[in-house]
Amino acid sequence: QVQVVESGGGLVQPGGSLTLSCSASGIRFSTYAMAWYRQAPGKQREMVATISPNLNRNYADSVKGRFAISRDNAKNTVSLRMISLKPEDTAVYYCHALNPPNAYWGQGTQVTVSS
């Protein structure tokens, strides 16, 4: 049984930082591209950051220089370090695992940036 579980969300003030973690089980983690997506109220889900099995990284323009994605294949985890957070970063953040044709989503974790 595949499980993808996010953690680390919460309430943070503008300019603050937060680290999200995602643990995946039931898959051969090292062969999966991992990604973080987010969905704000009334908006479509959007890609935030991706990391390939060989550690190629991509970021949405809106988070470049502020967010950093990393993975630990020994622990089957992927993390998203977020700094200089802005109110517009408020969203539910989802972890995604992809190795076509297989794809799995986590349940999401809420990040709220507000004073």
C-alpha positions in Angstrom: 0.0 0.0 0.0 1.4 3.4 -1.1 1.3 6.2 1.4 2.4 9.8 0.9 2.2 11.9 4.0 3.1 15.6 4.5 3.9 17.4 7.7 5.2 20.7 8.9 2.6 23.1 7.9 1.3 25.8 10.2 0.9 29.5 10.8 3.9 31.8 10.2 4.3 35.6 10.1 5.3 37.3 6.8 9.1 37.1 6.4 9.2 33.9 8.4 10.3 30.5 7.5 8.9 26.9 7.5 10.1 23.5 6.4 7.6 21.0 5.0 8.4 17.3 5.0 6.9 14.4 3.0 7.4 10.7 3.7 6.6 8.1 1.1 6.2 4.4 1.7 5.2 1.5 -0.5 7.2 2.7 -3.5 10.8 2.5 -4.7 11.4 6.0 -3.6 14.7 6.6 -5.3 13.2 6.0 -8.8 10.4 8.6 -8.3 10.4 12.3 -9.2 9.1 14.1 -6.2 7.4 17.5 -6.2 5.6 20.0 -4.1 2.4 21.6 -5.4 0.1 24.1 -3.7 -3.5 25.2 -4.0 -4.8 28.5 -2.6 -8.5 29.1 -2.1 -10.3 29.7 -5.4 -7.2 28.9 -7.4 -5.8 26.0 -9.4 -3.2 23.7 -8.0 0.2 24.8 -9.1 3.7 23.3 -9.1 6.0 24.8 -6.6 9.2 22.7 -6.8 10.3 19.4 -8.3 13.4 17.2 -7.8 14.2 14.3 -10.1 15.8 11.0 -9.1 19.2 12.4 -10.2 18.6 15.6 -8.2 17.7 18.0 -11.0 15.5 20.8 -9.4 12.9 23.1 -10.8 11.1 25.9 -9.2 8.1 28.1 -9.9 9.2 31.6 -10.7 7.3 32.9 -7.7 9.4 30.9 -5.2 12.8 31.0 -6.8 15.5 32.1 -4.3 13.1 31.6 -1.4 12.3 27.9 -1.5 14.6 24.9 -1.6 13.6 21.3 -2.3 15.7 18.3 -1.2 15.4 14.6 -0.9 16.8 11.8 1.3 16.5 8.5 -0.5 17.7 6.6 2.6 14.8 7.9 4.6 12.3 8.1 1.7 11.6 11.7 2.4 11.4 15.0 0.5 11.6 18.4 2.1 10.7 21.9 1.2 12.5 24.7 3.0 10.7 28.0 2.7 12.1 31.3 3.8 11.0 35.0 3.4 7.4 33.8 3.3 4.7 36.1 1.9 0.9 36.1 2.5 0.5 34.9 -1.1 2.3 31.7 -0.2 -0.7 30.8 1.9 -2.1 27.5 0.5 -2.5 23.8 1.0 0.8 22.2 0.1 0.7 18.8 -1.5 3.5 16.2 -2.0 3.5 14.3 -5.3 5.4 11.2 -6.3 5.8 10.4 -10.0 7.2 7.4 -11.9 5.0 7.0 -15.0 2.5 5.5 -15.2 2.3 5.7 -11.4 1.6 8.9 -9.6 0.6 9.5 -6.0 -0.6 12.5 -4.0 -0.5 13.2 -0.3 -3.4 14.6 1.6 -1.9 18.1 1.9 -0.7 20.4 4.7 -1.9 23.9 5.3 0.5 26.8 5.3 -0.8 30.2 6.4 1.3 33.3 6.2 -0.3 36.1 8.2 0.4 38.6 10.9 
